[in-house]
Amino acid sequence: MTSLKQMFTHRVIEQVESARDNVLHKVEKIQQETQKRLESVKHEAQKQVRETRKMAAGAAWWVFSSALSSLAASAIAGYLAVTRFAIL
């Protein structure tokens, strides 16, 4: 009778260990997939940061060139206003 109990106990222990191993394997797969997705998100965020910096640099140059054009136009208008009024 003891032998039967031992066999039953051994079988239950094997099933529990097998279930534990399956759970551990699934957890490991989930961790690996999570890490892979995290790296993908990190890479995408870095890409977006680079693109945003490029756009910001382009916008800065546009603002600078607009200001420079306005400065030149104002200087020309000022010069014309001063020289025309000085002649009259």
Backbone torsions as a table, in degrees:
resi	resn	phi	psi	omega
1	MET	NA	-39.6	179.0
2	THR	-62.9	-38.3	179.9
3	SER	-61.9	-40.4	178.8
4	LEU	-65.3	-41.2	177.6
5	LYS	-64.6	-40.3	179.6
6	GLN	-65.1	-41.2	178.8
7	MET	-64.2	-43.3	179.0
8	PHE	-63.9	-44.4	178.6
9	THR	-61.4	-44.8	179.6
10	HIS	-61.3	-42.2	-179.6
11	ARG	-65.7	-41.4	177.9
12	VAL	-63.9	-42.1	178.9
13	ILE	-62.0	-42.6	178.2
14	GLU	-61.9	-41.7	179.5
15	GLN	-65.5	-41.1	178.8
16	VAL	-64.8	-44.0	179.3
17	GLU	-64.6	-38.6	177.9
18	SER	-65.0	-43.5	178.4
19	ALA	-63.5	-41.8	178.1
20	ARG	-61.7	-44.5	179.5
21	ASP	-62.3	-40.6	177.9
22	ASN	-62.6	-44.0	179.3
23	VAL	-63.7	-44.4	179.3
24	LEU	-62.0	-40.1	178.3
25	HIS	-64.0	-43.5	178.6
26	LYS	-64.2	-40.5	178.2
27	VAL	-62.4	-42.3	178.9
28	GLU	-62.8	-42.6	177.4
29	LYS	-62.4	-42.0	179.1
30	ILE	-63.8	-42.1	178.4
31	GLN	-62.3	-43.0	179.8
32	GLN	-64.7	-43.1	179.1
33	GLU	-65.3	-40.7	177.7
34	THR	-62.4	-42.9	178.7
35	GLN	-62.8	-41.9	179.5
36	LYS	-62.7	-44.5	179.6
37	ARG	-66.6	-38.3	178.5
38	LEU	-62.0	-43.4	177.6
39	GLU	-63.4	-39.4	178.8
40	SER	-64.3	-44.8	178.9
41	VAL	-64.3	-41.4	178.9
42	LYS	-61.8	-44.1	179.1
43	HIS	-63.2	-43.6	179.5
44	GLU	-64.5	-40.3	178.7
45	ALA	-64.0	-41.5	177.8
46	GLN	-63.8	-39.1	178.0
47	LYS	-63.2	-43.9	179.5
48	GLN	-64.6	-37.1	177.3
49	VAL	-62.5	-45.0	178.9
50	ARG	-60.9	-44.5	179.7
51	GLU	-63.7	-40.2	178.9
52	THR	-64.6	-40.8	177.5
53	ARG	-63.1	-40.7	177.7
54	LYS	-61.8	-45.1	-179.6
55	MET	-64.8	-40.7	179.3
56	ALA	-64.8	-39.7	177.9
57	ALA	-64.5	-42.7	177.2
58	GLY	-61.6	-42.4	178.7
59	ALA	-65.8	-38.1	178.3
60	ALA	-63.2	-42.8	177.2
61	TRP	-64.4	-38.4	178.7
62	TRP	-63.4	-44.9	178.6
63	VAL	-63.3	-43.1	179.3
64	PHE	-61.7	-45.5	-179.2
65	SER	-67.6	-35.4	176.1
66	SER	-64.8	-43.6	178.7
67	ALA	-64.3	-40.9	179.0
68	LEU	-64.9	-42.4	177.1
69	SER	-62.9	-43.3	178.3
70	SER	-62.8	-41.2	178.0
71	LEU	-60.9	-46.3	-179.9
72	ALA	-63.7	-44.2	179.4
73	ALA	-63.5	-41.2	178.5
74	SER	-65.4	-41.8	179.5
75	ALA	-63.5	-43.6	178.9
76	ILE	-64.5	-45.4	179.2
77	ALA	-62.1	-42.4	177.5
78	GLY	-62.6	-44.2	179.4
79	TYR	-61.8	-46.8	179.0
80	LEU	-62.4	-41.1	180.0
81	ALA	-64.1	-42.4	-178.7
82	VAL	-70.0	-44.8	-177.6
83	THR	-71.5	-35.5	178.7
84	ARG	-70.9	-40.7	179.8
85	PHE	-72.8	-28.8	178.7
86	ALA	-70.4	-33.0	-179.6
87	ILE	-72.1	-40.4	-177.4
88	LEU	-72.8	NA	NA
